[in-house]
Structure formats: structure tokens, C-alpha cells
Amino acid sequence: MTAVWDGELYAANTAHHRRFDDHVLAGLAPPPDGTVLDLGCGAGDLTRRLVGLVPRGRVLGVDADPSMVRVAAAAGGGPEYAVARAQDLRGAVPDASVDLVVSTAALHWVPADEQALVLAEVARVLRPGGTFRAELGGAGQIAAARAVLDEVSREHGGGAGPWCFPSPQEYAPLLAAAGLGTDGGWLRLVHQRRSMPDADALVGWLRSQVLIAYEPALEPASRASFRAEAERRALAALRRDDGTYDQDYVRLDLLARRAGEQEALRSRG
Ligand SMILES: C[S@@+](CC[C@H](N)C(=O)[O-])C[C@H]1O[C@@H](n2cnc3c(N)ncnc32)[C@H](O)[C@@H]1O
């Protein structure tokens, strides 16, 4: 069973992601009449900004969760949306139809053994020479929060957080196998302090996008107790000396490119 999202609750708790959207978008320049795909678009905050990159083109937001897509579509602003899993976009996105794939805070929700499927889909939908710009949780992501939440989850019969937080060393061969090259781009871990200014912000973050990751592994009867105890212990353990609940994020940050026609022909000999 996968996490169940509440699109409206999520939309009210994404400020810690939005502060890094400029970083993700910096330097991206698809053709003005091109097509941009936001993979795991959530409530569509970044998706709406992508419209400015392709004033005569098309923006498509895709997400596995219908509640997210509903909220994103209701906000309008130009993009089209579809419900689809990143592991299989065939019903939503044709081959070689996209100039730029962007993905923020989404791909660590895909199990480690399905990451290759996602990257194969990214390569399939990109035109030759197209760009893949992504950031996702990387090795070391929210370590302090996970230590608390994993412990509470185990006490309630569950397991560790199910996310896939890869290192660059683990991800590089997957990108290469999909035909996504980082020459001229990058693949690196970026350490960030993300703002959770007060207890309400921490609880909003936990409820909208963190505790839902643990719940599928818990018996339904244990979930309310897990939530209450997880929030209580997180509030006690994660308060910083300056009074904030800021979290240490470690992101796998990448810019890759699908090989162009000429490069593809050369590499085939
Ligand atoms: C933390 S939200 C990020 C949303 C958005 N990109 C943003 O920056 O606000 C993670 C999103 O990834 C989506 N997601 C998780 N697994 C997915 C999958 N296999 N395929 C597509 N979307 C997925 C979730 O439904 C959720 O909307």
C-alpha cells in the first residue's frame, strides 16, 4: 500500500520546498514553444511556474496521487495534469515528446528497486538532447527526524521510513544505464537547512508529508497512537537551540541530458 496524500493539506505545507524552486529553475532554458513535464508535481506550485519557461509551449504535471492532481488542476494557471506513476508514464506522455523533465521532492518516494524504471521513462519521454533536472532526498536526508520517527514506528509494529535516499555513487550507474548523461551537468549532494520556524510548521510538515510514509506498514488500529506519539516525540527532540524546528535536508541534486541523435549513433559504434 502506498502513502495516501491530502492535496489541500500538502498545498498548505510546502514553503520549505518553495524556497528552493529558484535554485531548481536557475539556468533552465527549454525552447519557448517546447514541452515541459513536472514529474511528481504534487499540488502544482512549481508546475505553474514552469509555464513561464515555455510561453508558446506546453506544461504537463503528472502525479501518482489523484488528490494532488485535483488540487493542482483546480488552481489553473496553464498546465495540464494527469494521474500517472513515474514508473509507467506510457498512458500519459508519448515517446520523445518532452524538452525538459523537472522533478522536485518526489522521486525518493519511489522504491529503490523501481528507480531504474523511472529513469527509463524519463529517457523515453525526452527528445534526444532533452534535459532532466531533479532534486530528491539523498543519503543523510532528515536524519534527526528519521531517528525519532523510525523508533516510534517500530514501537507500533511498523518499520523504518520507506523512502529511497540515494548517494550520487548509487544513482550515477542508474542514470548512465538509462542513457541520461551528466557531462556538462552534475550529480551531487546538496546540504540545506530548511526552515520550520515554529511548532505549527513542524506539525504541518509531519502531518502533510512525513507520517503518511510510515502508515501503510502499520495496522490501521495503531495509526492514531503512532501519529500522536510521533508528533509528541518529534516536538521534544527536534527543537533547535534557536527555538526553530529547522530540518537538515540533504538533496540529491542533478542535471542530466538524454543523448542527442549524433551521440546515440556514435555510442552504438
Ligand atoms: C513531497 S511531494 C512533492 C510535490 C511537488 N513536486 C512539490 O515540489 O511540491 C511528493 C509527490 O510525489 C508524488 N509521488 C510519489 N510517488 C510517485 C510516483 N511513483 N509517481 C508519481 N508521483 C509520485 C506524490 O504523490 C506527491 O505528490
The ligand as an SDF file (V2000), in Angstrom:
LIG
                    3D

 27 29  0  0  0  0  0  0  0  0999 V2000
    6.5810   15.9490   -1.3420 C   0  0  0  0  0  0  0  0  0  0  0  0
    5.5060   15.8590   -2.7160 S   0  0  0  0  0  0  0  0  0  0  0  0
    6.3390   16.9370   -3.8650 C   0  0  0  0  0  0  0  0  0  0  0  0
    5.3770   17.5660   -4.8140 C   0  0  0  0  0  0  0  0  0  0  0  0
    5.9250   18.6640   -5.7040 C   0  0  0  0  0  0  0  0  0  0  0  0
    6.8880   18.1870   -6.6590 N   0  0  0  0  0  0  0  0  0  0  0  0
    6.4890   19.8040   -4.9010 C   0  0  0  0  0  0  0  0  0  0  0  0
    7.6470   20.1820   -5.1150 O   0  0  0  0  0  0  0  0  0  0  0  0
    5.7690   20.3430   -4.0640 O   0  0  0  0  0  0  0  0  0  0  0  0
    5.8400   14.2500   -3.3820 C   0  0  0  0  0  0  0  0  0  0  0  0
    4.9180   13.9140   -4.5400 C   0  0  0  0  0  0  0  0  0  0  0  0
    5.4260   12.7690   -5.2110 O   0  0  0  0  0  0  0  0  0  0  0  0
    4.3080   12.0310   -5.6570 C   0  0  0  0  0  0  0  0  0  0  0  0
    4.7270   10.6700   -5.9450 N   0  0  0  0  0  0  0  0  0  0  0  0
    5.1700    9.7480   -5.0770 C   0  0  0  0  0  0  0  0  0  0  0  0
    5.4500    8.6050   -5.7020 N   0  0  0  0  0  0  0  0  0  0  0  0
    5.2030    8.8210   -7.0120 C   0  0  0  0  0  0  0  0  0  0  0  0
    5.2950    8.0200   -8.1810 C   0  0  0  0  0  0  0  0  0  0  0  0
    5.7220    6.7500   -8.1260 N   0  0  0  0  0  0  0  0  0  0  0  0
    4.9420    8.5530   -9.3590 N   0  0  0  0  0  0  0  0  0  0  0  0
    4.4990    9.8320   -9.4360 C   0  0  0  0  0  0  0  0  0  0  0  0
    4.3800   10.6360   -8.3660 N   0  0  0  0  0  0  0  0  0  0  0  0
    4.7290   10.1310   -7.1670 C   0  0  0  0  0  0  0  0  0  0  0  0
    3.3330   12.1260   -4.5130 C   0  0  0  0  0  0  0  0  0  0  0  0
    2.0340   11.7440   -4.8910 O   0  0  0  0  0  0  0  0  0  0  0  0
    3.4890   13.5790   -4.1210 C   0  0  0  0  0  0  0  0  0  0  0  0
    2.5940   14.3900   -4.8290 O   0  0  0  0  0  0  0  0  0  0  0  0
  1  2  1  0
  2  3  1  0
  2 10  1  0
  3  4  1  0
  4  5  1  0
  5  6  1  0
  5  7  1  0
  7  8  2  0
  7  9  1  0
 10 11  1  0
 11 12  1  0
 11 26  1  0
 12 13  1  0
 13 14  1  0
 13 24  1  0
 14 15  1  0
 14 23  1  0
 15 16  2  0
 16 17  1  0
 17 18  1  0
 17 23  2  0
 18 19  1  0
 18 20  2  0
 20 21  1  0
 21 22  2  0
 22 23  1  0
 24 25  1  0
 24 26  1  0
 26 27  1  0
M  CHG  2   2   1   9  -1
M  END
$$$$
